[in-house]
Amino acid sequence: MSTHLQVSQSDRHRTPLMSVAGYVAMTIVVLIIAVPLFWIVITSFKERQDIYVRPAQYWPSPATTDNYRDTVTSIPFPAYFRNSLIITALLAAAKITLGVLSAYALSLLRFPGRNLIFLVVIAALMVPNQITVISNYALIAQLGWRNTFQGIVIPLAGVAFGTFLMRNQFLSLPHEIIEAARLDGRRPDEAAVAGGHADVLADPRGVLAHHRRQQEERNTSGRSS
């Protein structure tokens, strides 16, 4: 009853003025993000001499698509686009795989030095990427990896931030779910998948009861045999 009264009082305090202020703030944020994007798209249809004219032209007059044609013809744009897709796919696969594995180990496994390793991961988040650019380039040059995919993917495959996020996600799951998966005879990787399954998150008690019933059935069959 008291909770219902608190909710009603909080709803009563939300005046129309506060709602309008919230919509105004959201509109300002959208404009801050959308205006630069709009300017980039509009500028791409301008002629070269109209890009830096004063005062600025907010609409191309005349509009032209020569810039797009020059982009495709003057540089090997298809090759650049293909390389971007390959690098993005490799980096995504590497970051997701390494992030999930490292986060699972740092959150659910017990081994000496686990907290120390996590502190090192947190410390890595505090180092700006700009500090390591020169040292990474020198190492890549020594390895002969310049102008190669591995020279770009491997230095960027670090998963400190992904490990931090995924570790928090694993810690938010009920530990009993992982233990139930282990009692059910699942491997560590299968237990991790069971911990993040949609059915488990929707009804963890039901899943735990199901695993307990399976365990009791195994124990019963083992005694009878």
BALUMPA-19145 format. One record per atom (N, C-alpha, C): residue in three letters; x, y, z. Coordinates in pm, whole numbers. Example, Ala and Ser with C-alpha at 12.3 -4.5 7.8 and 13.67 -1.06 7.14 Angstrom:
BEGIN
{gulum ALA,{1319,-569,780}}
{gulum ALA,{1230,-450,780}}
{gulum ALA,{1320,-330,780}}
{gulum SER,{1285,-225,708}}
{gulum SER,{1367,-106,714}}
{gulum SER,{1290,3,787}}
***
This chain:
BEGIN
{gulum MET,{82,-120,0}}
{gulum MET,{0,0,0}}
{gulum MET,{85,125,0}}
{gulum SER,{192,123,86}}
{gulum SER,{281,239,92}}
{gulum SER,{356,258,-38}}
{gulum THR,{394,147,-102}}
{gulum THR,{463,157,-230}}
{gulum THR,{375,221,-335}}
{gulum HIS,{246,183,-335}}
{gulum HIS,{152,241,-431}}
{gulum HIS,{136,390,-407}}
{gulum LEU,{132,431,-279}}
{gulum LEU,{120,572,-249}}
{gulum LEU,{243,650,-294}}
{gulum GLN,{363,589,-276}}
{gulum GLN,{486,656,-319}}
{gulum GLN,{488,675,-470}}
{gulum VAL,{445,573,-543}}
{gulum VAL,{440,584,-689}}
{gulum VAL,{342,691,-732}}
{gulum SER,{226,695,-665}}
{gulum SER,{126,795,-701}}
{gulum SER,{176,936,-673}}
{gulum GLN,{246,954,-561}}
{gulum GLN,{300,1086,-529}}
{gulum GLN,{407,1128,-628}}
{gulum SER,{493,1034,-669}}
{gulum SER,{596,1067,-766}}
{gulum SER,{535,1104,-901}}
{gulum ASP,{428,1034,-941}}
{gulum ASP,{361,1068,-1067}}
{gulum ASP,{296,1205,-1058}}
{gulum ARG,{245,1238,-939}}
{gulum ARG,{179,1367,-923}}
{gulum ARG,{279,1483,-934}}
{gulum HIS,{406,1455,-895}}
{gulum HIS,{507,1560,-899}}
{gulum HIS,{556,1588,-1041}}
{gulum ARG,{525,1501,-1136}}
{gulum ARG,{568,1520,-1275}}
{gulum ARG,{470,1615,-1342}}
{gulum THR,{505,1740,-1341}}
{gulum THR,{419,1842,-1400}}
{gulum THR,{438,1846,-1551}}
{gulum PRO,{342,1903,-1623}}
{gulum PRO,{360,1919,-1769}}
{gulum PRO,{484,2000,-1804}}
{gulum LEU,{523,2094,-1718}}
{gulum LEU,{642,2173,-1745}}
{gulum LEU,{767,2086,-1747}}
{gulum MET,{775,1990,-1656}}
{gulum MET,{891,1901,-1654}}
{gulum MET,{893,1812,-1778}}
{gulum SER,{776,1768,-1822}}
{gulum SER,{770,1687,-1944}}
{gulum SER,{816,1767,-2065}}
{gulum VAL,{770,1891,-2074}}
{gulum VAL,{812,1976,-2186}}
{gulum VAL,{962,2001,-2181}}
{gulum ALA,{1016,2024,-2061}}
{gulum ALA,{1160,2045,-2048}}
{gulum ALA,{1238,1921,-2092}}
{gulum GLY,{1185,1803,-2060}}
{gulum GLY,{1252,1681,-2105}}
{gulum GLY,{1253,1667,-2255}}
{gulum TYR,{1140,1697,-2321}}
{gulum TYR,{1135,1689,-2466}}
{gulum TYR,{1225,1794,-2531}}
{gulum VAL,{1233,1912,-2471}}
{gulum VAL,{1322,2016,-2525}}
{gulum VAL,{1467,1971,-2514}}
{gulum ALA,{1504,1913,-2401}}
{gulum ALA,{1642,1865,-2385}}
{gulum ALA,{1674,1756,-2487}}
{gulum MET,{1580,1662,-2508}}
{gulum MET,{1604,1557,-2607}}
{gulum MET,{1615,1615,-2748}}
{gulum THR,{1534,1716,-2778}}
{gulum THR,{1542,1779,-2910}}
{gulum THR,{1677,1846,-2931}}
{gulum ILE,{1728,1912,-2827}}
{gulum ILE,{1858,1978,-2839}}
{gulum ILE,{1968,1875,-2863}}
{gulum VAL,{1962,1763,-2791}}
{gulum VAL,{2063,1659,-2810}}
{gulum VAL,{2057,1602,-2951}}
{gulum VAL,{1935,1578,-3001}}
{gulum VAL,{1920,1525,-3137}}
{gulum VAL,{1975,1624,-3239}}
{gulum LEU,{1951,1751,-3219}}
{gulum LEU,{2004,1852,-3312}}
{gulum LEU,{2156,1857,-3308}}
{gulum ILE,{2213,1846,-3189}}
{gulum ILE,{2359,1848,-3178}}
{gulum ILE,{2420,1732,-3255}}
{gulum ILE,{2353,1618,-3254}}
{gulum ILE,{2405,1501,-3326}}
{gulum ILE,{2371,1507,-3475}}
{gulum ALA,{2250,1555,-3509}}
{gulum ALA,{2203,1547,-3647}}
{gulum ALA,{2258,1658,-3735}}
{gulum VAL,{2279,1777,-3680}}
{gulum VAL,{2323,1889,-3764}}
{gulum VAL,{2458,1863,-3830}}
{gulum PRO,{2561,1815,-3758}}
{gulum PRO,{2687,1783,-3827}}
{gulum PRO,{2671,1678,-3937}}
{gulum LEU,{2589,1576,-3911}}
{gulum LEU,{2565,1475,-4014}}
{gulum LEU,{2495,1536,-4136}}
{gulum PHE,{2397,1620,-4110}}
{gulum PHE,{2329,1689,-4219}}
{gulum PHE,{2427,1775,-4299}}
{gulum TRP,{2517,1845,-4232}}
{gulum TRP,{2614,1931,-4300}}
{gulum TRP,{2709,1848,-4386}}
{gulum ILE,{2749,1731,-4338}}
{gulum ILE,{2839,1646,-4416}}
{gulum ILE,{2771,1598,-4544}}
{gulum VAL,{2646,1555,-4531}}
{gulum VAL,{2574,1505,-4649}}
{gulum VAL,{2551,1618,-4749}}
{gulum ILE,{2509,1734,-4702}}
{gulum ILE,{2484,1846,-4792}}
{gulum ILE,{2612,1892,-4860}}
{gulum THR,{2720,1896,-4785}}
{gulum THR,{2848,1939,-4843}}
{gulum THR,{2896,1844,-4951}}
{gulum SER,{2862,1716,-4939}}
{gulum SER,{2907,1621,-5040}}
{gulum SER,{2844,1648,-5176}}
{gulum PHE,{2734,1721,-5181}}
{gulum PHE,{2669,1754,-5308}}
{gulum PHE,{2707,1892,-5360}}
{gulum LYS,{2800,1960,-5293}}
{gulum LYS,{2843,2093,-5338}}
{gulum LYS,{2960,2082,-5433}}
{gulum GLU,{2978,2182,-5515}}
{gulum GLU,{3098,2192,-5595}}
{gulum GLU,{3215,2234,-5507}}
{gulum ARG,{3335,2203,-5554}}
{gulum ARG,{3453,2223,-5469}}
{gulum ARG,{3468,2369,-5426}}
{gulum GLN,{3444,2464,-5514}}
{gulum GLN,{3462,2604,-5479}}
{gulum GLN,{3354,2656,-5384}}
{gulum ASP,{3244,2583,-5368}}
{gulum ASP,{3136,2628,-5280}}
{gulum ASP,{3147,2573,-5138}}
{gulum ILE,{3244,2486,-5115}}
{gulum ILE,{3253,2423,-4983}}
{gulum ILE,{3299,2522,-4877}}
{gulum TYR,{3398,2607,-4911}}
{gulum TYR,{3456,2699,-4812}}
{gulum TYR,{3413,2843,-4836}}
{gulum VAL,{3304,2865,-4905}}
{gulum VAL,{3259,3001,-4936}}
{gulum VAL,{3205,3067,-4810}}
{gulum ARG,{3221,3199,-4801}}
{gulum ARG,{3168,3280,-4691}}
{gulum ARG,{3068,3382,-4745}}
{gulum PRO,{2948,3391,-4687}}
{gulum PRO,{2894,3304,-4581}}
{gulum PRO,{2862,3165,-4631}}
{gulum ALA,{2850,3071,-4539}}
{gulum ALA,{2830,2932,-4576}}
{gulum ALA,{2695,2911,-4645}}
{gulum GLN,{2695,2823,-4743}}
{gulum GLN,{2572,2786,-4812}}
{gulum GLN,{2513,2662,-4746}}
{gulum TYR,{2391,2676,-4696}}
{gulum TYR,{2328,2566,-4626}}
{gulum TYR,{2256,2470,-4721}}
{gulum TRP,{2254,2505,-4848}}
{gulum TRP,{2194,2415,-4948}}
{gulum TRP,{2276,2425,-5076}}
{gulum PRO,{2314,2313,-5136}}
{gulum PRO,{2400,2319,-5255}}
{gulum PRO,{2328,2382,-5375}}
{gulum SER,{2394,2478,-5435}}
{gulum SER,{2337,2544,-5553}}
{gulum SER,{2451,2580,-5649}}
{gulum PRO,{2469,2504,-5757}}
{gulum PRO,{2388,2387,-5796}}
{gulum PRO,{2437,2261,-5728}}
{gulum ALA,{2349,2161,-5717}}
{gulum ALA,{2385,2031,-5660}}
{gulum ALA,{2454,1946,-5765}}
{gulum THR,{2555,1871,-5722}}
{gulum THR,{2631,1788,-5814}}
{gulum THR,{2670,1658,-5746}}
{gulum THR,{2687,1554,-5825}}
{gulum THR,{2733,1423,-5774}}
{gulum THR,{2875,1393,-5820}}
{gulum ASP,{2948,1497,-5865}}
{gulum ASP,{3084,1475,-5912}}
{gulum ASP,{3175,1423,-5800}}
{gulum ASN,{3149,1466,-5678}}
{gulum ASN,{3234,1422,-5567}}
{gulum ASN,{3227,1271,-5549}}
{gulum TYR,{3109,1214,-5563}}
{gulum TYR,{3094,1069,-5549}}
{gulum TYR,{3161,997,-5667}}
{gulum ARG,{3148,1052,-5786}}
{gulum ARG,{3213,990,-5901}}
{gulum ARG,{3365,996,-5888}}
{gulum ASP,{3417,1109,-5839}}
{gulum ASP,{3561,1120,-5820}}
{gulum ASP,{3610,1024,-5712}}
{gulum THR,{3528,1002,-5611}}
{gulum THR,{3568,909,-5505}}
{gulum THR,{3584,768,-5558}}
{gulum VAL,{3498,728,-5648}}
{gulum VAL,{3503,591,-5701}}
{gulum VAL,{3611,576,-5808}}
{gulum THR,{3637,684,-5885}}
{gulum THR,{3728,673,-5999}}
{gulum THR,{3872,713,-5966}}
{gulum SER,{3891,810,-5878}}
{gulum SER,{4027,860,-5853}}
{gulum SER,{4104,776,-5753}}
{gulum ILE,{4036,700,-5667}}
{gulum ILE,{4101,614,-5569}}
{gulum ILE,{4037,475,-5577}}
{gulum PRO,{4109,372,-5534}}
{gulum PRO,{4050,236,-5536}}
{gulum PRO,{3951,218,-5421}}
{gulum PHE,{3838,285,-5432}}
{gulum PHE,{3739,284,-5324}}
{gulum PHE,{3685,143,-5296}}
{gulum PRO,{3653,60,-5396}}
{gulum PRO,{3604,-76,-5366}}
{gulum PRO,{3703,-157,-5282}}
{gulum ALA,{3833,-140,-5310}}
{gulum ALA,{3933,-213,-5230}}
{gulum ALA,{3935,-162,-5086}}
{gulum TYR,{3927,-30,-5070}}
{gulum TYR,{3923,26,-4935}}
{gulum TYR,{3800,-22,-4859}}
{gulum PHE,{3686,-24,-4927}}
{gulum PHE,{3562,-68,-4862}}
{gulum PHE,{3569,-215,-4825}}
{gulum ARG,{3627,-296,-4913}}
{gulum ARG,{3644,-440,-4883}}
{gulum ARG,{3735,-459,-4763}}
{gulum ASN,{3845,-385,-4758}}
{gulum ASN,{3937,-397,-4645}}
{gulum ASN,{3869,-356,-4514}}
{gulum SER,{3786,-253,-4520}}
{gulum SER,{3715,-209,-4400}}
{gulum SER,{3621,-318,-4350}}
{gulum LEU,{3550,-385,-4442}}
{gulum LEU,{3460,-493,-4402}}
{gulum LEU,{3536,-609,-4339}}
{gulum ILE,{3649,-645,-4400}}
{gulum ILE,{3728,-757,-4347}}
{gulum ILE,{3782,-725,-4209}}
{gulum ILE,{3839,-606,-4193}}
{gulum ILE,{3897,-568,-4064}}
{gulum ILE,{3789,-559,-3957}}
{gulum THR,{3674,-503,-3992}}
{gulum THR,{3565,-492,-3896}}
{gulum THR,{3515,-629,-3853}}
{gulum ALA,{3500,-720,-3947}}
{gulum ALA,{3453,-854,-3914}}
{gulum ALA,{3553,-929,-3825}}
{gulum LEU,{3682,-918,-3859}}
{gulum LEU,{3784,-986,-3779}}
{gulum LEU,{3792,-928,-3637}}
{gulum LEU,{3786,-795,-3628}}
{gulum LEU,{3793,-732,-3497}}
{gulum LEU,{3670,-765,-3412}}
{gulum ALA,{3553,-766,-3474}}
{gulum ALA,{3432,-799,-3399}}
{gulum ALA,{3438,-942,-3346}}
{gulum ALA,{3481,-1035,-3431}}
{gulum ALA,{3491,-1175,-3387}}
{gulum ALA,{3593,-1190,-3276}}
{gulum ALA,{3708,-1125,-3291}}
{gulum ALA,{3813,-1137,-3190}}
{gulum ALA,{3770,-1075,-3058}}
{gulum LYS,{3711,-957,-3062}}
{gulum LYS,{3672,-889,-2938}}
{gulum LYS,{3561,-964,-2866}}
{gulum ILE,{3462,-1014,-2940}}
{gulum ILE,{3353,-1087,-2876}}
{gulum ILE,{3404,-1217,-2814}}
{gulum THR,{3485,-1291,-2889}}
{gulum THR,{3535,-1419,-2840}}
{gulum THR,{3624,-1400,-2718}}
{gulum LEU,{3725,-1314,-2730}}
{gulum LEU,{3817,-1293,-2620}}
{gulum LEU,{3749,-1227,-2500}}
{gulum GLY,{3655,-1136,-2527}}
{gulum GLY,{3585,-1069,-2418}}
{gulum GLY,{3502,-1164,-2336}}
{gulum VAL,{3427,-1253,-2403}}
{gulum VAL,{3342,-1348,-2332}}
{gulum VAL,{3427,-1448,-2254}}
{gulum LEU,{3532,-1500,-2315}}
{gulum LEU,{3615,-1600,-2248}}
{gulum LEU,{3687,-1541,-2126}}
{gulum SER,{3747,-1423,-2143}}
{gulum SER,{3819,-1362,-2032}}
{gulum SER,{3723,-1319,-1921}}
{gulum ALA,{3606,-1266,-1958}}
{gulum ALA,{3510,-1225,-1856}}
{gulum ALA,{3456,-1345,-1779}}
{gulum TYR,{3433,-1455,-1849}}
{gulum TYR,{3385,-1576,-1780}}
{gulum TYR,{3489,-1625,-1681}}
{gulum ALA,{3617,-1623,-1720}}
{gulum ALA,{3722,-1669,-1630}}
{gulum ALA,{3736,-1577,-1509}}
{gulum LEU,{3726,-1445,-1531}}
{gulum LEU,{3747,-1351,-1421}}
{gulum LEU,{3626,-1338,-1330}}
{gulum SER,{3511,-1388,-1370}}
{gulum SER,{3391,-1372,-1289}}
{gulum SER,{3344,-1502,-1225}}
{gulum LEU,{3361,-1615,-1292}}
{gulum LEU,{3301,-1740,-1244}}
{gulum LEU,{3403,-1847,-1208}}
{gulum LEU,{3527,-1834,-1252}}
{gulum LEU,{3628,-1933,-1216}}
{gulum LEU,{3708,-1883,-1096}}
{gulum ARG,{3758,-1976,-1018}}
{gulum ARG,{3837,-1944,-901}}
{gulum ARG,{3981,-1990,-924}}
{gulum PHE,{4074,-1896,-924}}
{gulum PHE,{4215,-1929,-942}}
{gulum PHE,{4298,-1818,-878}}
{gulum PRO,{4421,-1847,-838}}
{gulum PRO,{4505,-1747,-772}}
{gulum PRO,{4538,-1631,-869}}
{gulum GLY,{4535,-1510,-816}}
{gulum GLY,{4569,-1393,-895}}
{gulum GLY,{4457,-1340,-981}}
{gulum ARG,{4335,-1388,-960}}
{gulum ARG,{4223,-1343,-1044}}
{gulum ARG,{4197,-1195,-1025}}
{gulum ASN,{4193,-1148,-902}}
{gulum ASN,{4166,-1007,-876}}
{gulum ASN,{4279,-918,-928}}
{gulum LEU,{4402,-967,-920}}
{gulum LEU,{4516,-890,-971}}
{gulum LEU,{4506,-872,-1122}}
{gulum ILE,{4467,-979,-1191}}
{gulum ILE,{4452,-969,-1336}}
{gulum ILE,{4341,-871,-1371}}
{gulum PHE,{4232,-872,-1295}}
{gulum PHE,{4124,-778,-1323}}
{gulum PHE,{4169,-634,-1298}}
{gulum LEU,{4252,-611,-1198}}
{gulum LEU,{4305,-477,-1174}}
{gulum LEU,{4393,-432,-1291}}
{gulum VAL,{4467,-524,-1349}}
{gulum VAL,{4548,-490,-1467}}
{gulum VAL,{4457,-453,-1584}}
{gulum VAL,{4345,-524,-1599}}
{gulum VAL,{4249,-491,-1705}}
{gulum VAL,{4192,-351,-1683}}
{gulum ILE,{4156,-319,-1558}}
{gulum ILE,{4103,-186,-1528}}
{gulum ILE,{4209,-80,-1554}}
{gulum ALA,{4334,-109,-1520}}
{gulum ALA,{4441,-13,-1544}}
{gulum ALA,{4461,11,-1693}}
{gulum ALA,{4441,-94,-1774}}
{gulum ALA,{4455,-77,-1920}}
{gulum ALA,{4351,18,-1975}}
{gulum LEU,{4233,26,-1910}}
{gulum LEU,{4130,119,-1956}}
{gulum LEU,{4171,264,-1936}}
{gulum MET,{4262,289,-1844}}
{gulum MET,{4303,426,-1814}}
{gulum MET,{4412,478,-1907}}
{gulum VAL,{4466,392,-1991}}
{gulum VAL,{4574,433,-2082}}
{gulum VAL,{4513,477,-2214}}
{gulum PRO,{4528,602,-2254}}
{gulum PRO,{4474,647,-2383}}
{gulum PRO,{4541,576,-2499}}
{gulum ASN,{4464,553,-2605}}
{gulum ASN,{4519,484,-2722}}
{gulum ASN,{4630,565,-2788}}
{gulum GLN,{4625,697,-2776}}
{gulum GLN,{4725,780,-2842}}
{gulum GLN,{4865,755,-2787}}
{gulum ILE,{4874,712,-2661}}
{gulum ILE,{5005,689,-2601}}
{gulum ILE,{5075,569,-2663}}
{gulum THR,{4998,468,-2704}}
{gulum THR,{5056,344,-2756}}
{gulum THR,{5068,341,-2908}}
{gulum VAL,{5031,449,-2978}}
{gulum VAL,{5032,446,-3124}}
{gulum VAL,{5174,427,-3176}}
{gulum ILE,{5267,506,-3128}}
{gulum ILE,{5404,501,-3180}}
{gulum ILE,{5470,367,-3148}}
{gulum SER,{5454,321,-3024}}
{gulum SER,{5516,193,-2987}}
{gulum SER,{5454,78,-3065}}
{gulum ASN,{5323,81,-3087}}
{gulum ASN,{5259,-24,-3167}}
{gulum ASN,{5309,-22,-3311}}
{gulum TYR,{5323,97,-3368}}
{gulum TYR,{5371,106,-3505}}
{gulum TYR,{5514,55,-3516}}
{gulum ALA,{5598,88,-3418}}
{gulum ALA,{5737,40,-3422}}
{gulum ALA,{5741,-112,-3414}}
{gulum LEU,{5658,-171,-3328}}
{gulum LEU,{5655,-317,-3317}}
{gulum LEU,{5604,-381,-3445}}
{gulum ILE,{5498,-325,-3503}}
{gulum ILE,{5444,-380,-3628}}
{gulum ILE,{5546,-369,-3739}}
{gulum ALA,{5621,-260,-3745}}
{gulum ALA,{5724,-244,-3848}}
{gulum ALA,{5836,-347,-3830}}
{gulum GLN,{5875,-373,-3705}}
{gulum GLN,{5980,-472,-3680}}
{gulum GLN,{5936,-612,-3719}}
{gulum LEU,{5807,-640,-3702}}
{gulum LEU,{5756,-772,-3738}}
{gulum LEU,{5729,-786,-3888}}
{gulum GLY,{5742,-676,-3963}}
{gulum GLY,{5715,-681,-4106}}
{gulum GLY,{5568,-690,-4139}}
{gulum TRP,{5483,-633,-4054}}
{gulum TRP,{5338,-642,-4073}}
{gulum TRP,{5277,-513,-4125}}
{gulum ARG,{5357,-423,-4177}}
{gulum ARG,{5297,-301,-4233}}
{gulum ARG,{5219,-334,-4360}}
{gulum ASN,{5106,-264,-4379}}
{gulum ASN,{5018,-286,-4495}}
{gulum ASN,{4963,-429,-4498}}
{gulum THR,{4935,-484,-4380}}
{gulum THR,{4876,-618,-4371}}
{gulum THR,{4757,-612,-4276}}
{gulum PHE,{4670,-712,-4289}}
{gulum PHE,{4553,-719,-4201}}
{gulum PHE,{4593,-743,-4056}}
{gulum GLN,{4689,-835,-4034}}
{gulum GLN,{4727,-865,-3896}}
{gulum GLN,{4794,-745,-3829}}
{gulum GLY,{4856,-659,-3908}}
{gulum GLY,{4917,-540,-3850}}
{gulum GLY,{4815,-441,-3797}}
{gulum ILE,{4692,-448,-3846}}
{gulum ILE,{4585,-360,-3797}}
{gulum ILE,{4500,-431,-3693}}
{gulum VAL,{4470,-559,-3716}}
{gulum VAL,{4376,-629,-3630}}
{gulum VAL,{4436,-660,-3494}}
{gulum ILE,{4557,-715,-3491}}
{gulum ILE,{4615,-761,-3364}}
{gulum ILE,{4634,-648,-3263}}
{gulum PRO,{4689,-531,-3301}}
{gulum PRO,{4700,-424,-3199}}
{gulum PRO,{4566,-373,-3148}}
{gulum LEU,{4461,-385,-3229}}
{gulum LEU,{4329,-334,-3189}}
{gulum LEU,{4240,-441,-3128}}
{gulum ALA,{4291,-563,-3113}}
{gulum ALA,{4208,-673,-3063}}
{gulum ALA,{4204,-678,-2911}}
{gulum GLY,{4261,-579,-2843}}
{gulum GLY,{4254,-576,-2698}}
{gulum GLY,{4110,-564,-2649}}
{gulum VAL,{4078,-634,-2542}}
{gulum VAL,{3939,-644,-2499}}
{gulum VAL,{3923,-598,-2354}}
{gulum ALA,{3997,-498,-2312}}
{gulum ALA,{3987,-453,-2173}}
{gulum ALA,{3845,-403,-2142}}
{gulum PHE,{3794,-317,-2229}}
{gulum PHE,{3660,-263,-2205}}
{gulum PHE,{3554,-371,-2220}}
{gulum GLY,{3567,-457,-2322}}
{gulum GLY,{3472,-566,-2338}}
{gulum GLY,{3476,-664,-2222}}
{gulum THR,{3595,-692,-2171}}
{gulum THR,{3606,-780,-2054}}
{gulum THR,{3538,-719,-1933}}
{gulum PHE,{3556,-589,-1914}}
{gulum PHE,{3492,-521,-1802}}
{gulum PHE,{3340,-529,-1811}}
{gulum LEU,{3284,-503,-1928}}
{gulum LEU,{3138,-506,-1944}}
{gulum LEU,{3083,-648,-1928}}
{gulum MET,{3148,-745,-1994}}
{gulum MET,{3098,-882,-1988}}
{gulum MET,{3113,-941,-1847}}
{gulum ARG,{3217,-902,-1776}}
{gulum ARG,{3234,-950,-1638}}
{gulum ARG,{3118,-903,-1551}}
{gulum ASN,{3081,-777,-1565}}
{gulum ASN,{2967,-728,-1490}}
{gulum ASN,{2838,-801,-1527}}
{gulum GLN,{2825,-836,-1655}}
{gulum GLN,{2707,-911,-1698}}
{gulum GLN,{2704,-1049,-1635}}
{gulum PHE,{2817,-1118,-1633}}
{gulum PHE,{2822,-1251,-1572}}
{gulum PHE,{2796,-1243,-1422}}
{gulum LEU,{2849,-1140,-1356}}
{gulum LEU,{2827,-1127,-1212}}
{gulum LEU,{2683,-1095,-1177}}
{gulum SER,{2608,-1038,-1271}}
{gulum SER,{2468,-1007,-1245}}
{gulum SER,{2379,-1130,-1252}}
{gulum LEU,{2428,-1240,-1310}}
{gulum LEU,{2349,-1362,-1319}}
{gulum LEU,{2351,-1436,-1185}}
{gulum PRO,{2243,-1503,-1148}}
{gulum PRO,{2244,-1585,-1026}}
{gulum PRO,{2348,-1695,-1036}}
{gulum HIS,{2432,-1704,-934}}
{gulum HIS,{2539,-1804,-937}}
{gulum HIS,{2482,-1946,-935}}
{gulum GLU,{2361,-1962,-882}}
{gulum GLU,{2302,-2096,-876}}
{gulum GLU,{2278,-2153,-1015}}
{gulum ILE,{2257,-2066,-1114}}
{gulum ILE,{2233,-2115,-1250}}
{gulum ILE,{2357,-2183,-1305}}
{gulum ILE,{2474,-2120,-1284}}
{gulum ILE,{2599,-2180,-1330}}
{gulum ILE,{2626,-2310,-1256}}
{gulum GLU,{2601,-2311,-1123}}
{gulum GLU,{2623,-2432,-1046}}
{gulum GLU,{2530,-2543,-1092}}
{gulum ALA,{2405,-2508,-1125}}
{gulum ALA,{2312,-2609,-1174}}
{gulum ALA,{2358,-2666,-1307}}
{gulum ALA,{2411,-2581,-1393}}
{gulum ALA,{2462,-2630,-1521}}
{gulum ALA,{2581,-2723,-1500}}
{gulum ARG,{2667,-2690,-1402}}
{gulum ARG,{2781,-2777,-1374}}
{gulum ARG,{2735,-2911,-1317}}
{gulum LEU,{2637,-2907,-1227}}
{gulum LEU,{2584,-3032,-1173}}
{gulum LEU,{2517,-3116,-1280}}
{gulum ASP,{2469,-3051,-1383}}
{gulum ASP,{2404,-3120,-1492}}
{gulum ASP,{2504,-3183,-1586}}
{gulum GLY,{2633,-3166,-1556}}
{gulum GLY,{2737,-3228,-1636}}
{gulum GLY,{2783,-3148,-1754}}
{gulum ARG,{2754,-3018,-1754}}
{gulum ARG,{2794,-2936,-1867}}
{gulum ARG,{2937,-2888,-1851}}
{gulum ARG,{3001,-2868,-1964}}
{gulum ARG,{3137,-2814,-1965}}
{gulum ARG,{3132,-2665,-1930}}
{gulum PRO,{3249,-2603,-1898}}
{gulum PRO,{3248,-2459,-1864}}
{gulum PRO,{3190,-2371,-1973}}
{gulum ASP,{3221,-2402,-2101}}
{gulum ASP,{3166,-2319,-2207}}
{gulum ASP,{3014,-2337,-2218}}
{gulum GLU,{2964,-2459,-2196}}
{gulum GLU,{2821,-2481,-2199}}
{gulum GLU,{2752,-2416,-2079}}
{gulum ALA,{2820,-2413,-1966}}
{gulum ALA,{2763,-2346,-1850}}
{gulum ALA,{2752,-2196,-1873}}
{gulum ALA,{2851,-2139,-1942}}
{gulum ALA,{2845,-1996,-1973}}
{gulum ALA,{2728,-1965,-2065}}
{gulum VAL,{2706,-2053,-2164}}
{gulum VAL,{2594,-2033,-2255}}
{gulum VAL,{2462,-2048,-2179}}
{gulum ALA,{2455,-2145,-2090}}
{gulum ALA,{2332,-2163,-2011}}
{gulum ALA,{2306,-2042,-1922}}
{gulum GLY,{2412,-1979,-1871}}
{gulum GLY,{2394,-1862,-1786}}
{gulum GLY,{2338,-1744,-1861}}
{gulum GLY,{2363,-1735,-1991}}
{gulum GLY,{2313,-1622,-2067}}
{gulum GLY,{2193,-1654,-2153}}
{gulum HIS,{2135,-1774,-2137}}
{gulum HIS,{2022,-1813,-2220}}
{gulum HIS,{1899,-1734,-2183}}
{gulum ALA,{1817,-1703,-2281}}
{gulum ALA,{1699,-1621,-2257}}
{gulum ALA,{1602,-1690,-2162}}
{gulum ASP,{1585,-1823,-2174}}
{gulum ASP,{1492,-1893,-2086}}
{gulum ASP,{1539,-1887,-1941}}
{gulum VAL,{1671,-1893,-1922}}
{gulum VAL,{1724,-1888,-1787}}
{gulum VAL,{1698,-1752,-1725}}
{gulum LEU,{1720,-1646,-1803}}
{gulum LEU,{1698,-1513,-1751}}
{gulum LEU,{1551,-1486,-1727}}
{gulum ALA,{1464,-1544,-1808}}
{gulum ALA,{1322,-1521,-1792}}
{gulum ALA,{1265,-1594,-1670}}
{gulum ASP,{1309,-1718,-1645}}
{gulum ASP,{1256,-1797,-1535}}
{gulum ASP,{1369,-1877,-1471}}
{gulum PRO,{1457,-1812,-1395}}
{gulum PRO,{1570,-1885,-1338}}
{gulum PRO,{1527,-1991,-1238}}
{gulum ARG,{1419,-1967,-1159}}
{gulum ARG,{1376,-2067,-1062}}
{gulum ARG,{1328,-2193,-1130}}
{gulum GLY,{1255,-2176,-1240}}
{gulum GLY,{1208,-2292,-1314}}
{gulum GLY,{1323,-2374,-1371}}
{gulum VAL,{1425,-2305,-1421}}
{gulum VAL,{1541,-2376,-1476}}
{gulum VAL,{1615,-2450,-1366}}
{gulum LEU,{1631,-2385,-1249}}
{gulum LEU,{1699,-2451,-1138}}
{gulum LEU,{1621,-2573,-1092}}
{gulum ALA,{1488,-2561,-1083}}
{gulum ALA,{1407,-2676,-1044}}
{gulum ALA,{1420,-2789,-1144}}
{gulum HIS,{1427,-2755,-1273}}
{gulum HIS,{1442,-2857,-1376}}
{gulum HIS,{1575,-2930,-1360}}
{gulum HIS,{1681,-2855,-1333}}
{gulum HIS,{1810,-2921,-1313}}
{gulum HIS,{1812,-3006,-1188}}
{gulum ARG,{1745,-2961,-1081}}
{gulum ARG,{1741,-3042,-959}}
{gulum ARG,{1666,-3172,-983}}
{gulum ARG,{1556,-3164,-1058}}
{gulum ARG,{1481,-3286,-1089}}
{gulum ARG,{1566,-3383,-1170}}
{gulum GLN,{1641,-3329,-1268}}
{gulum GLN,{1727,-3417,-1347}}
{gulum GLN,{1834,-3482,-1260}}
{gulum GLN,{1891,-3405,-1166}}
{gulum GLN,{1994,-3460,-1080}}
{gulum GLN,{1937,-3567,-989}}
{gulum GLU,{1816,-3543,-936}}
{gulum GLU,{1753,-3643,-851}}
{gulum GLU,{1722,-3770,-929}}
{gulum GLU,{1679,-3756,-1055}}
{gulum GLU,{1652,-3874,-1137}}
{gulum GLU,{1780,-3954,-1161}}
{gulum ARG,{1892,-3885,-1185}}
{gulum ARG,{2019,-3956,-1203}}
{gulum ARG,{2059,-4029,-1077}}
{gulum ASN,{2043,-3962,-963}}
{gulum ASN,{2080,-4026,-837}}
{gulum ASN,{1992,-4148,-810}}
{gulum THR,{1863,-4136,-841}}
{gulum THR,{1771,-4247,-820}}
{gulum THR,{1805,-4366,-911}}
{gulum SER,{1833,-4334,-1037}}
{gulum SER,{1869,-4442,-1131}}
{gulum SER,{2000,-4505,-1093}}
{gulum GLY,{2093,-4424,-1040}}
{gulum GLY,{2223,-4481,-998}}
{gulum GLY,{2208,-4574,-878}}
{gulum ARG,{2120,-4541,-784}}
{gulum ARG,{2098,-4629,-668}}
{gulum ARG,{2029,-4760,-709}}
{gulum SER,{1932,-4745,-802}}
{gulum SER,{1858,-4865,-845}}
{gulum SER,{1946,-4959,-924}}
{gulum SER,{2042,-4904,-999}}
{gulum SER,{2131,-4991,-1076}}
{gulum SER,{2237,-5054,-986}}
***
